[in-house]
Amino acid sequence: MPDTEQRPSWGEAIVEGSLDWSFLTRADLPEVAELCTAIEYFDDPTQRRTLDQMEREFDEPTAHASNHAVVGRDRGGTIVAYAWNHITPSDQRNPHVWMEIGVHPAWRHHKIGLRLVGWSIDRARTWYRHIRESRPDIGRLWVGCAVDEGSRVAADLAADGTLTPQRWFFDANRSLSDGELPLVVPPPGIELRKYERQFSEQVRQAHNIAFATRQGAHDVGRQDWEESLARPDSRPDWSWIAMRTDDPDTGVVGYALNCEIRDPQTGLTQGWTERFGVLPEYRKQGIGRALLAASMTSFADHGCALAGIGVDTDTPDAAVNLFVSMGYVLDDRVVLYGAVFTD
């Protein structure tokens, strides 16, 4: 159940009573980074934070971090907890807030993390009401927090109950030399083709449609899309698309856009599928399996030792079944908690 303790006003930094709370300043960042290092040593999370990242984010003109982040100090003045709401620019049609929360392991028994969840959500909603005063046409607010599944922050989010699990992220890898590769068998009426530049805009539109139903997802614009395909490690010639053979006007219904990753220590090359999706109405027909199998064949043909993919799904059980059946080994999962607010 959500914490029912009286929560602070917009001008206050108080989260709870066991620590001394203040708004984040740039001078606090080195100590916050040290706190993150201590948390990471204990928890070994999938995602890690660095001082350079924090400084860049604090300095972004639209971040206003000193208004949207707090730190909690113990009696000795050491920062042992923090929360940071990363806001989108206030002129965006559909504002988003990404929550970040950290508590030193020695202080977790005080339920500080649970209180930080409540403070962060309230802070996000107060900000939304503030910007809506001058923009009555603004869309709904989405608030989210991406954390390791099974982590203490995930437990605090679940205990608060305001945000709910919406998407899961994990990496999957497999060897290309252990056993036979899966056969490329597209379903009837579907043809796999090598990606060609002439299909770029169709694939971009298919990608945006494939991810449109996922909370917190944003359309990829043409410039960002083309820049990603022009990167030195991008391998369009290793990439595949799926198209209907009986209705050429339908265009692209699935895609696997690939790149190359070289490990400087081992010298091994990995083929990596960085964008992968199937239009909703064409799912559960074997198209995704065929695209993955075709990609593996391209990777092996170009001397890659491994195949990998970063998975983004709102149906984790189905995704796990797909990738395990294709011989992938899965890494730890990150879960995205989120909720939409209209006030």
C-alpha positions in Angstrom: 0.0 0.0 0.0 1.2 3.6 -0.6 2.8 5.4 2.3 0.2 7.6 3.9 2.6 9.9 5.8 2.1 13.6 5.2 4.3 14.5 2.3 6.2 17.8 1.7 5.1 20.8 -0.3 6.9 21.9 -3.5 9.3 24.2 -1.6 10.4 21.5 0.9 13.1 18.8 0.6 11.9 16.8 3.7 11.3 13.1 2.8 11.2 11.5 6.3 12.6 12.1 9.8 15.7 9.9 10.2 18.0 11.9 7.9 18.7 15.6 7.2 17.3 16.3 3.7 18.2 19.1 1.3 17.9 19.7 -2.5 20.7 18.3 -4.6 23.5 20.8 -5.6 26.3 20.2 -8.2 28.8 20.2 -5.3 27.0 17.1 -3.9 27.5 15.0 -7.1 30.9 13.5 -6.2 29.5 12.2 -2.9 26.4 10.9 -4.6 28.6 9.1 -7.1 30.5 7.5 -4.1 27.2 6.4 -2.6 26.3 4.8 -6.0 29.6 3.0 -5.9 28.9 1.6 -2.4 25.4 0.5 -3.5 26.7 -1.1 -6.7 29.4 -3.0 -4.7 26.6 -4.5 -2.5 23.9 -5.0 -5.2 25.9 -5.6 -8.4 23.2 -4.0 -10.5 22.8 -4.3 -14.3 23.0 -0.5 -14.7 25.8 1.6 -13.1 26.2 5.4 -12.5 29.3 7.5 -12.9 30.2 11.0 -11.8 30.6 12.1 -15.5 27.1 11.0 -16.3 25.6 12.8 -13.3 27.5 16.1 -14.1 26.3 16.0 -17.7 22.7 15.4 -16.6 22.8 18.1 -13.9 24.1 20.6 -16.4 21.4 20.1 -19.0 19.6 23.4 -19.5 16.1 21.8 -19.1 17.0 19.4 -16.2 16.6 21.8 -13.2 18.1 19.1 -11.1 18.3 21.2 -8.0 14.5 21.4 -8.0 13.9 17.8 -8.7 16.4 15.9 -6.6 17.1 15.5 -2.9 19.9 14.0 -0.8 19.7 12.7 2.8 22.6 13.0 5.2 23.2 11.1 8.4 24.2 12.9 11.6 27.8 13.0 10.5 26.8 14.8 7.3 27.4 11.9 4.9 25.0 11.4 2.1 23.4 8.0 2.5 20.3 8.4 0.3 19.1 10.3 -2.7 16.3 10.6 -5.2 16.5 12.3 -8.6 13.6 13.0 -11.0 14.8 13.3 -14.6 12.2 15.4 -16.4 11.6 16.0 -20.1 11.5 19.6 -21.3 8.3 21.3 -20.1 7.3 22.2 -23.7 6.9 18.5 -24.7 3.4 17.4 -25.6 3.5 14.4 -23.3 5.8 15.0 -20.4 7.8 12.1 -18.8 9.6 11.8 -15.5 12.2 9.1 -14.9 12.8 8.4 -11.2 16.2 7.4 -9.8 16.5 6.3 -6.2 19.4 5.1 -4.1 19.8 4.2 -0.4 23.0 2.9 1.3 22.5 -0.7 2.4 23.2 0.2 6.0 20.1 2.5 6.0 17.6 0.4 4.2 15.9 -0.9 7.4 14.5 2.6 8.0 12.2 2.3 4.9 13.8 5.3 3.4 13.5 3.9 -0.1 9.8 3.5 0.3 9.5 7.1 1.4 11.7 8.3 -1.5 9.3 6.5 -3.9 6.4 8.5 -2.5 8.3 11.7 -2.5 9.5 11.3 -6.1 6.0 10.5 -7.5 4.5 13.4 -5.6 7.2 15.7 -6.9 6.6 14.6 -10.5 2.9 15.2 -10.2 3.4 18.6 -8.6 5.7 19.6 -11.4 3.1 18.4 -13.9 0.4 20.5 -12.3 2.7 23.5 -12.3 3.5 23.3 -16.1 -0.1 22.6 -16.9 -1.1 26.0 -15.5 0.5 27.7 -18.6 -0.2 24.8 -21.0 -3.8 23.6 -20.6 -3.5 21.5 -23.8 -0.6 19.4 -22.4 -0.9 15.6 -22.6 -0.8 13.1 -19.8 2.1 12.7 -17.5 4.0 9.4 -17.5 6.2 8.6 -14.5 8.6 5.6 -14.6 11.5 3.9 -12.9 13.8 1.2 -14.4 15.4 -1.1 -11.8 16.8 -4.6 -11.5 14.1 -7.1 -11.0 14.4 -8.4 -7.4 16.2 -5.3 -6.2 15.4 -3.4 -3.0 14.2 -0.4 -5.1 11.9 -2.8 -7.1 10.5 -4.0 -3.7 9.9 -0.5 -2.6 8.1 0.4 -5.8 5.9 -2.7 -5.4 5.2 -1.8 -1.8 4.2 1.7 -2.7 1.9 0.3 -5.4 1.5 3.5 -7.5 3.7 2.4 -10.3 3.3 -1.0 -11.9 5.6 -3.2 -14.0 5.2 -2.3 -17.7 8.3 -3.4 -19.6 11.2 -5.7 -19.1 14.8 -5.4 -20.5 17.5 -7.9 -20.7 20.5 -9.0 -22.8 20.6 -12.4 -24.4 23.7 -14.1 -26.0 24.6 -17.3 -27.7 27.6 -19.0 -29.3 27.5 -19.4 -33.0 29.9 -22.4 -33.0 28.2 -24.7 -30.4 25.8 -26.9 -32.4 23.8 -26.2 -35.5 22.3 -22.8 -36.1 18.4 -22.6 -36.2 16.9 -22.9 -39.6 15.5 -19.9 -41.4 11.8 -20.8 -42.0 9.6 -17.8 -42.6 5.8 -18.5 -42.4 3.7 -18.8 -45.5 3.1 -15.5 -47.3 6.2 -13.9 -45.7 9.5 -13.3 -47.5 12.8 -12.4 -45.7 15.0 -9.9 -47.6 18.4 -8.4 -46.9 18.0 -4.8 -45.6 18.6 -2.2 -48.3 18.7 1.6 -47.9 15.5 2.0 -49.9 13.6 0.4 -47.1 14.9 2.6 -44.4 11.8 4.8 -43.9 9.5 1.8 -44.1 11.5 0.0 -41.4 11.5 3.1 -39.2 7.8 3.4 -39.4 7.4 -0.3 -38.7 9.6 0.1 -35.6 7.6 3.0 -34.3 4.4 1.0 -34.8 5.8 -2.1 -33.2 6.7 -0.2 -30.0 3.8 2.2 -30.0 1.9 0.2 -27.4 4.7 0.1 -24.9 4.4 2.6 -22.0 7.3 5.1 -22.0 8.3 4.4 -25.6 9.0 7.3 -27.9 8.9 7.4 -31.7 12.3 7.4 -33.4 12.7 10.4 -35.7 14.3 10.3 -39.1 17.5 12.0 -38.1 18.2 9.8 -35.1 17.3 6.7 -37.2 19.6 7.6 -40.1 22.4 8.5 -37.7 22.2 5.1 -36.0 22.4 3.3 -39.3 25.5 5.5 -40.3 27.5 4.5 -37.2 30.8 2.8 -37.9 29.7 -0.4 -36.1 26.3 -0.6 -37.8 26.0 -3.5 -40.3 23.0 -2.9 -42.6 24.3 -5.6 -44.9 23.9 -8.1 -42.0 20.3 -7.0 -41.3 17.0 -8.4 -42.5 13.4 -7.4 -43.0 10.2 -9.4 -43.4 7.7 -8.5 -46.1 4.4 -10.0 -47.3 4.6 -11.7 -50.7 0.9 -11.7 -51.4 0.4 -7.9 -50.7 3.4 -5.8 -51.7 1.6 -2.6 -50.6 1.7 -3.8 -47.0 5.5 -3.2 -46.8 7.7 -4.2 -43.9 6.1 -6.3 -41.2 9.2 -7.2 -39.3 12.9 -6.3 -39.0 16.2 -7.2 -37.4 18.8 -4.4 -37.7 22.3 -5.5 -36.7 25.7 -4.2 -35.8 29.1 -5.5 -34.9 30.8 -5.5 -31.5 34.5 -6.3 -31.1 35.9 -7.2 -27.7 39.3 -5.5 -27.4 40.4 -8.0 -24.7 39.5 -11.3 -26.4 39.5 -10.2 -30.0 36.1 -11.9 -30.5 33.5 -10.4 -32.7 29.8 -10.4 -31.8 26.9 -9.8 -34.1 24.4 -7.7 -32.2 20.7 -7.2 -33.0 20.0 -3.7 -31.8 16.5 -3.1 -33.3 14.1 -6.0 -33.6 10.4 -6.1 -33.9 7.3 -7.4 -35.6 4.1 -5.5 -36.3 1.4 -6.4 -33.7 -1.0 -8.1 -36.2 1.8 -10.3 -37.5 3.1 -11.7 -34.2 3.1 -15.3 -33.1 3.5 -16.5 -36.7 7.3 -17.3 -36.5 8.5 -14.1 -38.2 10.6 -13.0 -35.3 12.2 -16.5 -35.1 13.0 -16.4 -38.8 14.6 -12.9 -38.5 16.8 -14.0 -35.6 17.9 -17.2 -37.5 18.7 -15.2 -40.6 20.7 -12.7 -38.5 22.7 -15.6 -36.9 23.6 -16.9 -40.3 24.8 -13.5 -41.4 26.9 -13.2 -38.2 28.5 -16.6 -38.7 29.2 -15.9 -42.4 31.1 -12.8 -41.3 33.2 -14.5 -38.8 31.4 -13.6 -35.6 31.8 -15.9 -32.6 28.7 -14.8 -30.8 25.2 -13.5 -31.4 23.5 -11.1 -29.0 20.4 -8.9 -28.6 19.1 -6.4 -26.2 15.5 -7.4 -25.4 12.7 -4.8 -24.7 9.3 -6.5 -24.1 6.0 -6.1 -22.3 5.4 -9.9 -22.4 8.5 -11.3 -20.6 7.4 -14.9 -20.5 6.8 -15.1 -24.2 10.2 -13.3 -24.8 12.0 -15.7 -22.6 10.5 -18.7 -24.3 11.5 -17.3 -27.8 15.1 -16.6 -27.0 15.7 -19.7 -24.9 14.3 -21.8 -27.8 16.8 -20.1 -30.1 19.7 -21.0 -27.9 20.3 -17.7 -26.2 21.4 -17.4 -22.6 19.7 -14.6 -20.7 21.2 -12.0 -18.4 19.5 -10.4 -15.4 16.4 -8.5 -16.1 15.6 -4.8 -15.6 11.9 -4.0 -15.1 10.3 -0.7 -15.9 7.7 0.4 -13.4 5.4 3.2 -14.6 2.1 5.0 -14.4 0.1 7.7 -16.2 -1.4 10.7 -14.4 -3.8 13.4 -15.5 -3.5 15.6 -12.4 
